[in-house]
Amino acid sequence: KAATKKEVKSARDLTYKAHATHMKNHYIGEIKSYHD
């Protein structure tokens, strides 16, 4: 079964959001450890 354009877009948005959240958490973690 081929994914519809809508499915592809929502999957891509989800991946992007997860990645953005991960990068933000990593960045905040780096700053915290730098300040400790």
Sequence and secondary structure as in RCSB ss.txt:
>XXXX:A:sequence
KAATKKEVKSARDLTYKAHATHMKNHYIGEIKSYHD
>XXXX:A:secstr
    HHHHHHHHHHHHHHHHHHHHHHHHHHHHHHH 
